[in-house]
Amino acid sequence: MISPVPTLAAATLHFLEQTLGAENLSVTNADREYHARDQSFHHAHLPAAIVFPENVAQVSAILKHAHAEKIPVTAWGAGTSIEGNSIPIAGGLVMDFLRMDKILRVYPEDFQADVQPGIKYKDMNAKLAAQGLFFAPDPGANASIGGMIGNNAAGTRTPGYGATRDNVMRLEIVLANGDVIHTGTRSKKTSSGYDLTHLFIGSEGTLGVVTQATIRLHPIPEHFSAAVASFETVADATRAVSAIMGAGLNPVALEFLDVATVRELNTTNEFHLRENPTLVIEFHSATAQAIEHELALARELCQDYACLSFEAGVGRAERDRLWKMRHSTYAVIVRNHPGVSFLICDVAAPVSKYSELVAACEAEIAALNLPGASIVGHAADGNAHPLVPYLPEDEASHARALTALGKMVRVALALDGTATGEHGVGLGKIPFMRQEHGASLDVMRALKNLLDPHGILNPGKMF
Amino acid sequence: MISPVPTLAAATLHFLEQTLGAENLSVTNADREYHARDQSFHHAHLPAAIVFPENVAQVSAILKHAHAEKIPVTAWGAGTSIEGNSIPIAGGLVMDFLRMDKILRVYPEDFQADVQPGIKYKDMNAKLAAQGLFFAPDPGANASIGGMIGNNAAGTRTPGYGATRDNVMRLEIVLANGDVIHTGTRSKKTSSGYDLTHLFIGSEGTLGVVTQATIRLHPIPEHFSAAVASFETVADATRAVSAIMGAGLNPVALEFLDVATVRELNTTNEFHLRENPTLVIEFHSATAQAIEHELALARELCQDYACLSFEAGVGRAERDRLWKMRHSTYAVIVRNHPGVSFLICDVAAPVSKYSELVAACEAEIAALNLPGASIVGHAADGNAHPLVPYLPEDEASHARALTALGKMVRVALALDGTATGEHGVGLGKIPFMRQEHGASLDVMRALKNLLDPHGILNPGKMF
C-alpha cells in the first residue's frame, strides 16, 4: 500500500490553492474530523486536507498531481457508508463532491438524466418529481449518487427496479493519472466494447473517480399498494417469497422482519403486529384494476404457505403507513436499548437459502446475550441485515460482535452467497474476499494495479 | 496482432491429441471450412484445427499450451453471429464447445441454472420448459449460450427481461494463460469486489473463455397477449413507445416494422396489414384480468398518438399468430428478391431519437436503388436493423452497401447511440470503436493486454 500522508507539503497546498481557489481547499480540524469517519464502527482516520472540486478539469488536475506525488485521494459523497468505504485511512486528500451536485440535464422521453456525483439521492428525487420521474434504487440514507455508484448501493426497491448497477448508463471518470474517459451510452442496449461502466460501478473509488453519470429514471407510478403478511416460520415466509416471484407478480419490494424486530416495533404501541416472521410487500401498478388482482394473487400465494395474517392497503397513504413500520425499525431498537450499540451486518444468499441464512444469523446474535439482536432484510434478494449488539465501552463485547459477524459472513458464503449484498467491501469485508472470489481476486488486484499503479485511489480498501 | 498460424506443428497436434483424445481434434477440410465463417458477409478464414473440449481441465491445458506457443484460439458456439465475431482470421485453433452442452443443475426456487457454453438456446429452453422455466433473452437464431454471453446477445424480449448481460450471475472462465477463475455469485444482489462477470460478458472471447455459466431464468408466464398498431408516421409510433414505457406498462416486446417491411409481408397474402409504420407489442401477465387492462391502456396510449389501427389478441395462439409476421420478415424479403443479398445492420440510439435514426437509415438504404431495402427493430430499446441490399456479384454494389452501413452507424453515434445494439463488434464494427469510445478504448486495450498479453484469444476482433 501507498505510504500514509498525514500532512501535505507546502508546494502541494500551493498547487491545490492555485487549482481550486482557496475557498475550495480546507485544512481545518473541523473539516478534517468530519471527513475522518463514515456511519460505521470503523476507526476514524484524519485526512491531511479536503478539496471541493467544482468541475472535471479540477478533478483531473488534482489526480494528475496526486499520481505524480503519490498522495492518497479518497472520494467523498455524503459520508453515509457503513463499511468504512470512505474513511481515508492513509490520510492524504479527501475529495468531497459537495460542489458538484447538479442535475445537468433531464431526458424525459428517455427516462434518463445527466447528474453530478455530489447530488444527494433524496434531494435529486425531490427535483425530478416535478417531471414525474425518480431514480429508483433507495439506499435508505440520503447518500450521494457518486457514493451509490461507488458502492453499487441498493435497498428496498431493488426487487422491482434493480440495484444502482442496473440504473446507470454512462459515466465520466477521471483515472488515477488524471486522464478523463467516458464509458457506456445513452442507448438502452449496447454490445460495443468491454463493459467498463459496470467495472467502475461498485469499485468504491479505487479504480477511478466518477465526475458525471447518466442515470436511468422511472416514471413515478400511478398506483401503489402494500401488504403485511405474517407466517408461522421463516421457512414458510421464504417459500411464499419464491412463490410470489414465480407467479410473475413483480413486487417492487419484499421485505422481511424477524420476530425480534416485530416485538421491538410493538413496544411503540403504534403497529399492533402479530409477533411472527413477517413480510412487507409493495406493488407499483400501471392500472388501478391491476392492484386488486395483484393483491388477491399475493394473498392466495401467502395462504398457500399458511400465512397467519395478510393485511393489505391500497394507495400511497396506505403504502406509506405500512412502510413506516419498516423504516422505523433501527430507530426504535436503538431507542429501546440505551447503552447498547449495533454493528449492522450485510449478507446475502440465494432466496432458496434465505431461511437457513436467517436461522444461522439468529443463532449467532442470540448467543451474544444482549438486547436488540434482530434481523431485517430484503427477502426477495436474499439479503439479510442482522443487528449485532455490543457494549461500546467493552472491548471484549465488541470483539465478540465482530466474531459473530464474521461467522455470519462465512455462513452466507457457504450458502452460495456473498459477503456483502449492498454495503460494499470497504474495510469491514476485506477479510472475506479471498474466500468469496478465489483466484479472481488476483485478477481484480491486477486491474487495480493497471489502472492505479501507485495505489493513490482510496487506499486500503477492497484488498 | 499475433502472427497468423495457418497450420500446426506436429508437436502441437500430438499435445492436443494426448490432451483431448483423437476423437476431439479435427484437421479435416470439411471441419475447417465449417468453422471458417459465421452467418455474416465477412470473408471466411480457415483455422488450422478444431478442438472439441469435454471439460474445463482440457480447456485450461489447451490455453496454457497456446499461450506458451502463441497459437490463436477462437471460441466457437453455434456459428450464428453476424458481425464476423467467431471467424478465426489468424487461423490457429477453433475451440468448438459442441461437447460441453449440458444443463448441469437447475435451482428451481432461485430461478437459476448452471449450464455449459455449448448448449443451444432453443434446445435449452425446450428442456427447461419441463420445470416451467425459460432463459428470456431471445437472439432469434439458435445461438449457443457461450456465444450469447460472448456477444451480450439480446432480441425481441429484451424490453421485458433484459439482455444476456442482465441474465448471467456467475461465470467459470479460463484465462489466456490457462488459469481458471470464478466470477459473480448466485446471490441476486452483491457489492463484493469488481464486477468481473460483466467485464467478460460481451468481450467476444477476447479476454477469456467461458466454460460454465449460472444463468438467471424466469417462470414461463401464464398469460400472453399481443397487439399490432399502425401509425401515420414513425415519429407518432416512437412517441407511443415512450408513452407506453412511461405508463409503467412493462411490455415484454415492442417491435417496429417500417412501411417497406409491411409491404413485403403483404405480398404473402397472409397478414393483410395496413401499409404504415407498425408496432408489435407483447405482454406477459400474472393474472388473466391484468391482460385486459394492459391492452386497454396500450390501445388508449396508441390512440393518443393517432394510431390508425390497433389489433389485439389474447392467449398464446393469438400471440404466436401476430409474432409469425415479425419472425417471417427476413425470409419473405429474401424470397421476394432473388439475386439480391443483404447486409444486416445493427444500430441503436435513445428512444427519443429513434424516429430520427430510422429516417436517416431509410434515406441511406433507399439511395441504393435496390429492392428489399427495409427496417425492422426493437423499438423499446431504440435498436434498428436496416436490411441493406447489394448485388453479390458486383463489388461496387457491395462497397456502396458498406458505405451506407458506415453512414448509418455514424448517425447512430451522433444521436448519442451505439455502433451495435446486440450483434457485437466482431470484424464489422471495429472502424467505429474510436469514435464511440474515445479514450476509454485505450483502457479496453490495456485490459486486453493485461489479460491476454500474447493476444491469442480471438485475435483481430474488437480493436
Contacts between the chains, C-beta under 8 A, distances in Angstrom:
chain1	res1	chain2	res2	distance
A	107	B	350	6.8
A	107	B	352	6.4
A	109	B	239	7.9
A	109	B	242	4.7
A	109	B	350	7.9
A	109	B	351	6.5
A	109	B	352	3.8
A	110	B	242	7.9
A	110	B	350	4.4
A	110	B	351	5.6
A	110	B	352	4.9
A	111	B	245	7.0
A	111	B	246	7.2
A	112	B	350	7.2
A	132	B	246	8.0
A	151	B	191	5.7
A	152	B	190	7.9
A	152	B	191	4.4
A	152	B	195	7.7
A	153	B	191	7.5
A	154	B	189	5.6
A	154	B	191	7.5
A	158	B	189	6.4
A	163	B	189	6.1
A	163	B	191	7.8
A	165	B	195	7.1
A	166	B	166	7.3
A	175	B	443	7.6
A	179	B	439	6.2
A	180	B	439	6.9
A	181	B	438	7.0
A	181	B	439	4.7
A	181	B	440	4.1
A	181	B	442	8.0
A	181	B	443	6.0
A	182	B	437	7.7
A	182	B	438	5.9
A	182	B	439	7.6
A	182	B	440	6.1
A	183	B	437	7.9
A	183	B	440	5.3
A	185	B	416	6.9
A	185	B	417	6.6
A	185	B	418	4.5
A	185	B	436	7.5
A	186	B	349	7.8
A	186	B	350	4.6
A	186	B	416	4.2
A	186	B	417	7.4
A	187	B	348	4.3
A	187	B	349	5.6
A	187	B	350	6.1
A	187	B	381	7.7
A	187	B	382	5.5
A	187	B	383	7.8
A	187	B	412	7.8
A	187	B	416	7.2
A	187	B	417	4.7
A	187	B	418	4.4
A	187	B	421	6.5
A	188	B	348	7.3
A	188	B	350	7.4
A	188	B	351	7.2
A	188	B	380	7.7
A	188	B	381	4.6
A	188	B	382	5.8
A	188	B	383	8.0
A	189	B	154	5.6
A	189	B	158	6.4
A	189	B	163	6.1
A	189	B	348	5.2
A	189	B	378	7.3
A	189	B	381	4.4
A	189	B	382	7.1
A	189	B	383	5.3
A	189	B	418	7.5
A	189	B	421	4.3
A	189	B	422	5.9
A	190	B	152	8.0
A	190	B	348	6.6
A	190	B	418	4.0
A	190	B	420	6.8
A	190	B	421	6.3
A	191	B	151	5.8
A	191	B	152	4.5
A	191	B	153	7.5
A	191	B	154	7.4
A	191	B	163	7.8
A	191	B	202	5.4
A	191	B	418	8.0
A	191	B	420	5.0
A	191	B	421	6.7
A	191	B	422	5.3
A	191	B	423	6.5
A	191	B	424	4.6
A	191	B	425	7.4
A	192	B	418	4.8
A	192	B	419	5.1
A	192	B	420	4.9
A	192	B	424	7.9
A	192	B	425	6.1
A	192	B	429	6.8
A	192	B	433	7.3
A	192	B	436	5.8
A	192	B	437	7.5
A	193	B	202	7.8
A	193	B	425	6.5
A	193	B	433	6.2
A	193	B	436	7.2
A	193	B	437	5.5
A	193	B	440	7.7
A	193	B	441	7.0
A	193	B	444	5.5
A	193	B	462	6.7
A	194	B	199	6.1
A	194	B	202	7.1
A	194	B	203	5.6
A	194	B	207	7.4
A	194	B	444	4.6
A	194	B	447	6.2
A	194	B	448	8.0
A	194	B	462	7.8
A	195	B	152	7.7
A	195	B	165	7.1
A	195	B	198	4.6
A	195	B	199	5.9
A	195	B	201	6.7
A	195	B	202	5.7
A	196	B	440	5.7
A	196	B	443	6.2
A	196	B	444	6.9
A	198	B	195	4.6
A	198	B	198	3.6
A	198	B	199	7.1
A	199	B	194	6.1
A	199	B	195	5.9
A	199	B	198	7.1
A	199	B	199	5.4
A	201	B	195	6.7
A	202	B	191	5.4
A	202	B	193	7.8
A	202	B	194	7.1
A	202	B	195	5.7
A	203	B	194	5.6
A	207	B	194	7.4
A	218	B	248	7.7
A	219	B	245	7.9
A	219	B	246	4.8
A	219	B	247	7.2
A	219	B	248	5.7
A	221	B	248	5.4
A	222	B	247	7.8
A	222	B	248	7.0
A	239	B	109	7.9
A	242	B	109	4.7
A	242	B	110	7.9
A	245	B	111	7.0
A	245	B	219	7.9
A	246	B	111	7.2
A	246	B	132	8.0
A	246	B	219	4.8
A	247	B	219	7.2
A	247	B	222	7.9
A	247	B	286	5.6
A	248	B	218	7.7
A	248	B	219	5.7
A	248	B	221	5.4
A	248	B	222	7.0
A	248	B	284	6.6
A	248	B	285	7.5
A	248	B	286	4.3
A	249	B	286	5.0
A	250	B	250	7.7
A	250	B	286	7.4
A	284	B	248	6.6
A	285	B	248	7.5
A	286	B	247	5.5
A	286	B	248	4.3
A	286	B	249	4.9
A	286	B	250	7.3
A	286	B	293	7.6
A	286	B	294	6.9
A	286	B	297	6.2
A	287	B	290	7.9
A	287	B	293	4.2
A	287	B	294	7.2
A	287	B	296	8.0
A	287	B	297	5.8
A	289	B	289	6.8
A	289	B	290	7.9
A	289	B	293	4.8
A	290	B	287	7.9
A	290	B	289	7.9
A	290	B	290	5.1
A	290	B	293	5.6
A	290	B	294	7.7
A	293	B	286	7.6
A	293	B	287	4.2
A	293	B	289	4.8
A	293	B	290	5.5
A	294	B	286	6.9
A	294	B	287	7.3
A	294	B	290	7.7
A	296	B	287	7.9
A	297	B	286	6.2
A	297	B	287	5.8
A	348	B	187	4.3
A	348	B	188	7.3
A	348	B	189	5.2
A	348	B	190	6.6
A	349	B	186	7.8
A	349	B	187	5.6
A	350	B	107	6.8
A	350	B	109	8.0
A	350	B	110	4.4
A	350	B	112	7.2
A	350	B	186	4.6
A	350	B	187	6.1
A	350	B	188	7.4
A	351	B	109	6.5
A	351	B	110	5.6
A	351	B	188	7.1
A	352	B	107	6.4
A	352	B	109	3.8
A	352	B	110	4.9
A	378	B	189	7.3
A	380	B	188	7.7
A	381	B	187	7.7
A	381	B	188	4.6
A	381	B	189	4.4
A	382	B	187	5.6
A	382	B	188	5.8
A	382	B	189	7.1
A	383	B	187	7.8
A	383	B	188	8.0
A	383	B	189	5.3
A	412	B	187	7.8
A	416	B	185	6.9
A	416	B	186	4.3
A	416	B	187	7.1
A	417	B	185	6.6
A	417	B	186	7.4
A	417	B	187	4.6
A	418	B	185	4.5
A	418	B	187	4.4
A	418	B	189	7.5
A	418	B	190	4.0
A	418	B	191	8.0
A	418	B	192	4.9
A	419	B	192	5.1
A	420	B	190	6.8
A	420	B	191	4.9
A	420	B	192	4.9
A	421	B	187	6.6
A	421	B	189	4.3
A	421	B	190	6.3
A	421	B	191	6.7
A	422	B	189	5.9
A	422	B	191	5.3
A	423	B	191	6.5
A	424	B	191	4.6
A	424	B	192	7.9
A	425	B	191	7.3
A	425	B	192	6.1
A	425	B	193	6.5
A	429	B	192	6.8
A	433	B	192	7.3
A	433	B	193	6.2
A	436	B	185	7.5
A	436	B	192	5.8
A	436	B	193	7.2
A	437	B	182	7.7
A	437	B	183	7.9
A	437	B	192	7.5
A	437	B	193	5.5
A	438	B	181	6.9
A	438	B	182	5.8
A	439	B	179	6.2
A	439	B	180	6.9
A	439	B	181	4.7
A	439	B	182	7.6
A	440	B	181	4.1
A	440	B	182	6.1
A	440	B	183	5.2
A	440	B	193	7.7
A	440	B	196	5.7
A	441	B	193	7.0
A	443	B	175	7.6
A	443	B	181	6.0
A	443	B	196	6.2
A	443	B	451	7.4
A	444	B	193	5.5
A	444	B	194	4.6
A	444	B	196	6.9
A	446	B	450	6.0
A	446	B	451	8.0
A	447	B	194	6.2
A	447	B	447	7.2
A	447	B	450	7.2
A	448	B	194	8.0
A	450	B	446	6.0
A	450	B	447	7.2
A	450	B	450	5.3
A	451	B	443	7.4
A	451	B	446	8.0
A	462	B	193	6.8
A	462	B	194	7.8
